[in-house]
Amino acid sequence: MTQTVAVLMDPIAAIHPEKDTTLALLLEAARRGYALQYMLQGDLAVRDGVAWARLAPLDVRDSRSDWFTLGAARWQPLAQAADIVLARKDPPFDTQFLYDTLVLDLAARAGVRVVNNPQALRDFNEKLAAQWFPQCCTAALVARDRAELRRFAREHGEVVLKPLDGMGGRGIFRSRGDDPNLNSILETLAGDDRHFVMAQKFIPAISAGDKRILVINGEPVPYALARIPQGTDFRGNLAAGGKGVGQPLSDRDRWIAAEVGPELQRRGIVLAGLDVIGDYLTEVNVTSPTCARELDSQFGLDIAGLVFDAIESGATRGAMV
């Protein structure tokens, strides 16, 4: 009997197909003979303790202009309709996505394999999760208190400040302890000491790129994509205009992956993206890690194939990696 992969993602019509990792995963699933179903956040529900989803049959193609076809959507019990769910919504991890993971927990209890594990999606804030591995990180402070954040900036000179729920380089500031704009930046990020802000000591090696290391079932892909800032922008994020250049992992990269990988595997995180600047881990991305297609094209890899090898090695429906 044909098995089914359902995907929870942002609108598929709005993706950039040539570099979208979710599309790469769906293409691999189709190649392996899975039927595909598609849903958005508004397509999840709970009925009498059972996870339901409004699912649309999905066909995908490796094309820049015509990459998908959707059939008519209908509500179905998720565990009856899907064997595997790919949870691939982009950040921010907001309250509504928190609720989505709770619905997906019900589906997992009924036997669906959810990738990544919904509990891990809740536990791993992509900024704070790096702080679980302080031996891998540069100096950092996460606080709501603007006075403490100013003190940190004065102590370390040059810092990077960012919200805990951003992505793609949005809302990230580079500042200094003597920056006349620092107070304004902190007001923007923290409000009246109401919102957590992450402050990290600035890492000059950002000029050589913010490396994305993909980790599959606890093991790193042997190449990273260095996202190199362009022009006067200090941010390397591809969404902020950075240029992606592939490179082999360094010894330090491999050490960081070895420090983080076992915990990712233990928690059922099949695919993660570690962000490394110079010698330091800065983020652990688990909601919708990207850069697979760029690495595939530069090094002849098949990262989506490795991900599905890991998923299928879980053996039974609902099994944890």
C-alpha positions as CSV (number, residue, x, y, z in Angstrom):
1,M,0.0,0.0,0.0
2,T,1.3,3.5,-0.9
3,Q,2.4,5.5,2.1
4,T,1.6,9.2,2.3
5,V,3.7,12.2,3.3
6,A,1.8,15.3,4.4
7,V,3.6,18.7,4.6
8,L,2.7,21.6,6.9
9,M,4.4,24.6,5.3
10,D,3.9,28.2,4.3
11,P,2.1,28.8,0.9
12,I,3.8,26.7,-1.7
13,A,3.0,29.3,-4.4
14,A,5.2,31.8,-2.7
15,I,8.4,29.7,-2.4
16,H,11.6,30.1,-4.5
17,P,11.7,26.6,-6.0
18,E,15.3,26.7,-7.1
19,K,16.5,27.0,-3.5
20,D,13.6,25.7,-1.3
21,T,14.6,22.8,0.9
22,T,10.9,21.8,1.6
23,L,10.4,21.4,-2.2
24,A,13.6,19.2,-2.3
25,L,12.1,17.0,0.4
26,L,8.8,16.7,-1.4
27,L,10.5,15.9,-4.7
28,E,12.5,13.1,-2.9
29,A,9.3,11.8,-1.3
30,A,7.6,11.6,-4.7
31,R,10.7,9.9,-6.2
32,R,10.4,7.2,-3.5
33,G,6.8,6.6,-4.3
34,Y,5.0,8.4,-1.5
35,A,1.7,10.1,-2.2
36,L,1.8,13.8,-1.1
37,Q,-0.7,15.9,0.8
38,Y,-0.5,19.6,1.6
39,M,-1.7,21.8,4.4
40,L,-1.3,25.3,5.9
41,Q,-1.6,26.3,9.5
42,G,-5.3,27.0,9.2
43,D,-5.8,23.4,8.0
44,L,-5.3,21.8,11.4
45,A,-8.0,21.0,13.9
46,V,-8.8,18.7,16.9
47,R,-12.1,16.8,16.9
48,D,-13.0,14.8,20.0
49,G,-9.3,14.4,20.9
50,V,-8.3,13.4,17.4
51,A,-6.0,15.5,15.1
52,W,-7.7,16.4,11.9
53,A,-6.3,18.2,8.8
54,R,-7.7,19.7,5.7
55,L,-5.4,18.1,3.2
56,A,-5.0,18.8,-0.5
57,P,-3.4,16.2,-2.8
58,L,-0.1,17.6,-4.1
59,D,2.0,16.9,-7.1
60,V,5.5,18.5,-7.4
61,R,7.9,19.1,-10.2
62,D,11.5,20.3,-10.3
63,S,10.7,23.5,-12.2
64,R,11.2,27.2,-11.6
65,S,7.9,28.2,-13.2
66,D,5.5,25.3,-12.7
67,W,6.5,23.4,-9.6
68,F,3.2,22.2,-8.1
69,T,-0.4,21.2,-8.6
70,L,-3.0,21.0,-5.9
71,G,-6.1,18.9,-5.8
72,A,-9.3,19.6,-3.9
73,A,-8.7,19.8,-0.1
74,R,-10.9,17.9,2.4
75,W,-10.9,17.3,6.1
76,Q,-9.6,14.0,7.3
77,P,-8.3,12.4,10.5
78,L,-4.5,13.0,10.1
79,A,-3.4,9.6,11.4
80,Q,-5.7,7.9,8.8
81,A,-4.5,10.2,5.9
82,A,-0.7,10.4,6.5
83,D,2.1,8.1,7.6
84,I,4.7,11.0,7.8
85,V,4.2,14.7,8.4
86,L,6.9,17.1,7.5
87,A,6.5,20.2,9.8
88,R,8.2,22.9,7.8
89,K,6.6,26.2,8.7
90,D,9.1,29.1,8.7
91,P,9.8,31.1,11.8
92,P,8.6,33.0,13.8
93,F,7.6,30.3,16.3
94,D,4.6,32.2,17.5
95,T,1.6,31.1,19.7
96,Q,-0.3,29.7,16.8
97,F,2.6,27.5,15.7
98,L,2.9,26.4,19.3
99,Y,-0.7,25.2,19.1
100,D,0.1,23.5,15.8
101,T,2.8,21.4,17.5
102,L,0.3,20.3,20.2
103,V,-2.1,19.2,17.4
104,L,0.8,17.3,15.8
105,D,1.5,15.7,19.1
106,L,-1.9,14.1,19.0
107,A,-1.2,12.9,15.5
108,A,2.1,11.4,16.7
109,R,0.4,9.6,19.5
110,A,-1.9,8.0,16.9
111,G,1.1,6.7,15.0
112,V,2.1,9.4,12.5
113,R,5.8,10.1,12.2
114,V,6.2,13.9,12.6
115,V,9.5,15.4,11.4
116,N,10.8,17.2,13.4
117,N,9.4,16.0,16.7
118,P,6.8,18.5,17.9
119,Q,8.1,18.5,21.4
120,A,11.5,19.4,20.1
121,L,10.1,22.2,18.0
122,R,8.6,23.6,21.2
123,D,11.8,23.2,23.2
124,F,14.3,24.4,20.7
125,N,14.0,28.2,20.4
126,E,16.5,28.7,17.5
127,K,18.4,31.4,19.3
128,L,18.3,30.1,22.9
129,A,19.0,26.5,21.9
130,A,22.6,27.4,21.1
131,Q,23.0,28.3,24.8
132,W,22.5,24.7,25.7
133,F,26.1,24.3,24.3
134,P,28.0,27.2,25.9
135,Q,31.3,25.5,25.2
136,C,30.6,26.2,21.5
137,C,29.5,29.8,21.8
138,T,30.9,33.3,22.1
139,A,29.9,35.5,25.0
140,A,26.2,36.0,25.1
141,L,23.4,37.5,27.2
142,V,19.7,36.9,26.9
143,A,17.7,39.4,28.9
144,R,14.7,41.7,29.0
145,D,16.5,44.2,31.2
146,R,17.9,47.0,28.9
147,A,20.3,48.1,31.6
148,E,21.9,44.7,31.6
149,L,22.0,44.6,27.8
150,R,23.8,48.0,27.8
151,R,26.2,46.7,30.4
152,F,27.0,43.7,28.2
153,A,27.6,46.0,25.2
154,R,30.0,48.2,27.2
155,E,31.8,45.1,28.5
156,H,32.3,43.6,25.1
157,G,32.6,46.6,22.9
158,E,30.9,45.5,19.7
159,V,27.8,43.3,19.9
160,V,25.0,41.9,17.8
161,L,21.4,42.3,19.1
162,K,18.5,40.3,17.9
163,P,15.0,39.2,18.9
164,L,14.4,35.5,19.8
165,D,11.7,35.0,17.2
166,G,13.2,36.3,14.0
167,M,14.5,34.7,10.8
168,G,16.4,35.7,7.7
169,G,18.4,38.4,9.4
170,R,15.4,40.6,10.1
171,G,15.5,42.7,13.2
172,I,19.3,42.1,13.8
173,F,21.4,45.1,14.8
174,R,25.2,45.6,15.2
175,S,26.0,48.1,17.8
176,R,28.6,49.2,20.4
177,G,28.6,50.1,24.1
178,D,29.2,53.8,23.1
179,D,26.7,53.8,20.2
180,P,24.4,56.8,20.5
181,N,21.7,54.7,18.9
182,L,22.0,51.8,21.4
183,N,19.1,53.0,23.6
184,S,16.8,53.3,20.6
185,I,17.8,49.8,19.4
186,L,17.1,48.3,22.8
187,E,13.7,50.1,23.0
188,T,12.8,48.7,19.6
189,L,13.8,45.1,20.6
190,A,12.9,45.0,24.3
191,G,10.2,47.5,24.5
192,D,9.8,48.5,28.2
193,D,11.8,45.5,29.3
194,R,9.0,43.3,28.1
195,H,10.7,41.2,25.4
196,F,13.8,39.0,25.6
197,V,16.7,40.1,23.5
198,M,19.8,38.1,22.7
199,A,23.1,40.0,22.8
200,Q,26.2,38.3,21.4
201,K,29.8,39.5,21.2
202,F,30.4,40.5,17.6
203,I,32.4,37.9,15.7
204,P,34.6,39.6,13.1
205,A,34.8,36.3,11.1
206,I,31.4,37.1,9.8
207,S,33.2,38.7,6.9
208,A,34.1,35.1,5.8
209,G,30.5,34.0,6.1
210,D,27.8,32.7,8.4
211,K,28.1,29.0,7.9
212,R,25.0,26.8,7.7
213,I,25.9,23.2,8.7
214,L,23.1,20.7,8.1
215,V,22.8,17.9,10.6
216,I,20.8,14.8,9.7
217,N,20.0,12.3,12.4
218,G,22.8,13.7,14.5
219,E,25.5,13.6,11.7
220,P,26.7,16.7,9.8
221,V,26.7,16.9,6.0
222,P,30.4,17.2,5.2
223,Y,30.0,20.7,3.5
224,A,28.7,24.0,4.9
225,L,27.1,26.9,3.0
226,A,29.0,30.0,4.0
227,R,26.6,32.9,3.6
228,I,28.9,35.9,3.0
229,P,27.7,39.5,3.6
230,Q,27.7,41.7,0.6
231,G,28.4,45.4,0.4
232,T,28.2,47.2,3.7
233,D,25.6,44.9,5.3
234,F,27.1,42.8,8.1
235,R,24.4,40.1,7.8
236,G,25.2,37.0,5.9
237,N,21.7,35.6,5.6
238,L,20.6,34.8,2.1
239,A,17.3,36.6,2.7
240,A,19.3,39.7,3.6
241,G,21.4,39.6,0.3
242,G,24.2,37.3,1.4
243,K,26.1,35.2,-1.1
244,G,26.1,31.4,-0.5
245,V,29.5,29.7,-1.0
246,G,30.0,26.0,-0.2
247,Q,33.0,24.8,1.7
248,P,34.2,21.7,3.5
249,L,33.6,21.5,7.2
250,S,36.6,22.6,9.3
251,D,37.9,20.6,12.3
252,R,36.1,23.1,14.5
253,D,32.9,22.8,12.6
254,R,33.0,19.0,13.0
255,W,33.7,19.4,16.7
256,I,30.7,21.7,17.1
257,A,28.5,19.3,15.2
258,A,29.7,16.4,17.4
259,E,28.8,18.4,20.6
260,V,25.3,19.2,19.4
261,G,24.4,16.2,17.2
262,P,23.7,13.6,19.9
263,E,21.2,15.9,21.7
264,L,19.4,16.6,18.4
265,Q,19.2,12.9,17.7
266,R,18.0,12.1,21.2
267,R,15.2,14.6,20.8
268,G,14.0,13.4,17.4
269,I,15.3,16.3,15.4
270,V,16.0,14.6,12.0
271,L,17.1,17.7,10.2
272,A,18.7,20.8,11.8
273,G,20.8,23.7,10.7
274,L,23.6,24.9,12.8
275,D,24.7,28.5,12.2
276,V,28.4,28.9,12.9
277,I,30.4,32.1,12.5
278,G,34.2,31.6,12.7
279,D,34.7,29.2,15.6
280,Y,31.3,29.8,17.3
281,L,27.8,28.3,17.2
282,T,25.2,31.1,17.1
283,E,21.9,29.4,16.3
284,V,20.3,25.9,16.1
285,N,17.6,25.9,13.4
286,V,15.0,23.2,13.7
287,T,11.7,24.6,12.3
288,S,12.5,24.7,8.6
289,P,16.3,24.5,8.0
290,T,17.4,25.5,4.5
291,C,20.4,25.5,2.2
292,A,20.1,21.9,1.0
293,R,19.5,22.8,-2.6
294,E,22.5,25.1,-2.7
295,L,24.8,22.5,-1.3
296,D,23.4,19.8,-3.6
297,S,24.1,21.9,-6.6
298,Q,27.6,22.9,-5.6
299,F,28.8,19.5,-4.4
300,G,26.6,16.9,-6.2
301,L,24.9,15.9,-2.9
302,D,21.5,14.4,-2.3
303,I,20.6,15.9,1.1
304,A,16.9,15.2,0.8
305,G,17.8,11.6,0.1
306,L,19.8,11.4,3.3
307,V,16.9,13.0,5.2
308,F,14.5,10.3,3.9
309,D,17.0,7.6,4.7
310,A,17.0,8.8,8.3
311,I,13.2,9.0,8.4
312,E,12.8,5.6,7.0
313,S,15.4,4.2,9.4
314,G,12.9,5.0,12.2
315,A,11.2,1.8,11.0
316,T,7.7,2.0,12.4
317,R,5.1,4.7,12.2
318,G,5.5,7.2,15.0
319,A,9.0,5.9,15.9
320,M,11.5,8.4,17.3
321,V,14.9,8.7,15.7
